[in-house]
Amino acid sequence: MVKAIILVKSPKKLIAARLRKTPYVIDSFPTSGQFDAVAIIDVKELVQIKEVANQIQKINGVDRTETMVEVQ
């Protein structure tokens, strides 16, 4: 399993709730600071991270994302 954190910039107040509906997102919560929400994902293969990030970027109201992959 590969875990990653996707930081999301969005003016939408309920973006964290929308992120939770995305496949492979195991947790999501709003944050303060440069990004408005965090999505924690868990996938089987590294290449799936890009697919999940692309799905998140297609959500209405998402301005940009930044992905950090867990290093073991």
VOBA-56644 format. One record per atom (N, C-alpha, C, CB): residue in one letter; x, y, z. Coordinates in pm, whole numbers, padded with zeros to 5 digits, always signed. Glycine has a CB too. Example, Ala and Ser with C-alpha at 12.3 -4.5 7.8 and 13.67 -1.06 7.14 Angstrom:
A+01319-00569+00780;A+01230-00450+00780;A+01320-00330+00780;A+01131-00447+00905;S+01285-00225+00708;S+01367-00106+00714;S+01290+00003+00787;S+01408-00060+00572;
END
This chain:
M+00083-00118+00000;M+00000+00000+00000;M+00088+00125+00000;M-00094+00000+00120;V+00042+00225-00069;V+00113+00352-00077;V+00019+00461-00025;V+00160+00383-00224;K+00068+00538+00069;K-00010+00648+00124;K+00043+00781+00073;K-00009+00645+00279;A-00048+00876+00059;A-00009+01010+00015;A-00104+01111+00076;A-00009+01021-00139;I-00058+01233+00082;I-00139+01345+00128;I-00153+01441+00011;I-00075+01416+00254;I-00277+01480-00015;I-00302+01578-00121;I-00357+01704-00055;I-00402+01522-00229;L-00285+01813-00069;L-00328+01943-00019;L-00414+02009-00125;L-00206+02033+00019;V-00525+02068-00084;V-00622+02123-00179;V-00649+02270-00149;V-00753+02042-00176;K-00639+02352-00251;K-00674+02494-00245;K-00811+02510-00309;K-00566+02583-00316;S-00907+02563-00231;S-01042+02579-00282;S-01118+02681-00199;S-01117+02444-00283;P-01191+02771-00263;P-01272+02866-00186;P-01400+02802-00131;P-01308+02986-00273;K-01432+02682-00172;K-01554+02614-00126;K-01540+02572+00019;K-01585+02491-00215;K-01636+02604+00101;K-01630+02575+00244;K-01641+02425+00274;K-01741+02649+00317;L-01714+02351+00195;L-01738+02210+00223;L-01653+02118+00136;L-01885+02177+00203;I-01538+02166+00091;I-01455+02086+00001;I-01406+01958+00068;I-01335+02168-00047;A-01379+01959+00198;A-01331+01839+00267;A-01435+01728+00261;A-01297+01870+00413;A-01562+01762+00273;A-01668+01662+00263;A-01675+01603+00123;A-01804+01723+00301;R-01653+01685+00022;R-01653+01635-00116;R-01533+01543-00140;R-01650+01751-00216;L-01420+01577-00081;L-01300+01495-00100;L-01321+01355-00044;L-01179+01560-00032;R-01393+01343+00067;R-01418+01212+00129;R-01495+01118+00039;R-01493+01230+00259;K-01568+01173-00057;K-01647+01090-00150;K-01562+01036-00264;K-01763+01170-00206;T-01438+01080-00275;T-01348+01036-00383;T-01291+00899-00348;T-01233+01139-00405;P-01292+00806-00444;P-01234+00674-00417;P-01089+00684-00370;P-01242+00587-00543;Y-01052+00600-00276;Y-00918+00589-00217;Y-00887+00697-00114;Y-00815+00593-00326;V-00975+00795-00095;V-00954+00894+00010;V-01002+00831+00140;V-01030+01029-00020;I-00908+00810+00234;I-00945+00746+00361;I-00978+00848+00470;I-00832+00656+00408;D-00936+00972+00451;D-00970+01078+00545;D-00952+01213+00476;D-00882+01070+00674;S-01026+01310+00523;S-01016+01446+00469;S-01064+01542+00575;S-01098+01461+00336;F-00998+01657+00583;F-01038+01756+00682;F-00996+01895+00636;F-00977+01724+00820;P-01071+01998+00681;P-01035+02136+00646;P-00911+02180+00724;P-01153+02232+00674;T-00836+02274+00667;T-00717+02327+00733;T-00714+02479+00719;T-00588+02264+00673;S-00629+02540+00798;S-00606+02683+00782;S-00468+02700+00719;S-00616+02758+00919;G-00445+02814+00660;G-00314+02838+00599;G-00324+02845+00448;G-00217+02730+00638;Q-00217+02809+00381;Q-00208+02821+00236;Q-00309+02730+00165;Q-00067+02788+00190;F-00337+02613+00221;F-00432+02519+00162;F-00556+02512+00249;F-00369+02379+00144;D-00668+02476+00187;D-00797+02476+00257;D-00841+02340+00307;D-00901+02531+00167;A-00783+02233+00253;A-00821+02098+00296;A-00707+02001+00267;A-00950+02052+00225;V-00712+01889+00337;V-00616+01781+00319;V-00694+01653+00290;V-00524+01764+00445;A-00647+01578+00192;A-00702+01445+00165;A-00591+01343+00185;A-00762+01437+00020;I-00618+01242+00264;I-00522+01134+00285;I-00570+01016+00202;I-00507+01096+00438;I-00482+00967+00116;I-00521+00857+00028;I-00435+00734+00053;I-00510+00900-00120;D-00492+00619+00021;D-00424+00491+00036;D-00454+00409-00088;D-00470+00417+00168;V-00352+00381-00167;V-00368+00307-00292;V-00274+00188-00294;V-00341+00399-00414;K-00297+00098-00388;K-00213-00022-00399;K-00081+00005-00471;K-00288-00132-00471;E-00087+00091-00574;E+00032+00117-00655;E+00056+00267-00669;E+00017+00052-00794;L+00182+00303-00682;L+00223+00443-00691;L+00153+00517-00804;L+00373+00451-00709;V+00133+00453-00918;V+00072+00521-01033;V-00072+00564-01006;V+00075+00430-01155;Q-00138+00501-00910;Q-00276+00536-00878;Q-00287+00673-00812;Q-00338+00430-00789;I-00179+00719-00751;I-00181+00849-00684;I-00214+00959-00784;I-00046+00878-00616;K-00155+00954-00901;K-00182+01055-01004;K-00328+01050-01047;K-00090+01033-01127;E-00384+00929-01057;E-00524+00915-01097;E-00616+00980-00993;E-00560+00767-01115;V-00587+00957-00865;V-00669+01016-00759;V-00653+01168-00759;V-00630+00958-00620;A-00530+01217-00775;A-00507+01361-00780;A-00583+01423-00897;A-00356+01391-00793;N-00585+01357-01010;N-00659+01408-01126;N-00809+01413-01098;N-00633+01319-01249;Q-00862+01312-01028;Q-01005+01312-00991;Q-01035+01430-00899;Q-01044+01179-00923;I-00947+01455-00804;I-00968+01566-00710;I-00963+01699-00783;I-00863+01562-00598;Q-00872+01713-00878;Q-00859+01838-00953;Q-00983+01866-01038;Q-00736+01834-01041;K-01060+01764-01071;K-01181+01782-01151;K-01302+01822-01067;K-01212+01654-01225;I-01290+01819-00934;I-01401+01858-00848;I-01424+02008-00864;I-01372+01822-00698;N-01550+02045-00882;N-01587+02185-00899;N-01540+02267-00778;N-01740+02199-00918;G-01463+02371-00803;G-01416+02458-00697;G-01272+02434-00654;G-01503+02443-00582;V-01211+02327-00701;V-01071+02302-00666;V-00983+02388-00755;V-01034+02149-00682;D-00903+02475-00693;D-00815+02564-00768;D-00682+02497-00801;D-00790+02692-00690;R-00623+02429-00701;R-00497+02359-00725;R-00473+02259-00614;R-00380+02458-00734;T-00381+02167-00641;T-00345+02065-00543;T-00194+02051-00536;T-00411+01929-00578;E-00150+01993-00427;E-00010+01957-00412;E-00007+01821-00343;E+00071+02065-00329;T+00071+01729-00398;T+00073+01592-00348;T+00206+01560-00284;T+00044+01495-00461;M+00198+01493-00169;M+00317+01446-00098;M+00300+01296-00074;M+00339+01524+00039;V+00396+01218-00120;V+00390+01073-00108;V+00473+01028+00013;V+00442+01005-00238;E+00417+00935+00088;E+00487+00880+00204;E+00611+00805+00157;E+00395+00786+00285;V+00723+00831+00223;V+00849+00764+00190;V+00879+00665+00302;V+00967+00869+00173;Q+00908+00542+00262;Q+00939+00438+00362;Q+01078+00387+00346;Q+00841+00323+00352;
END
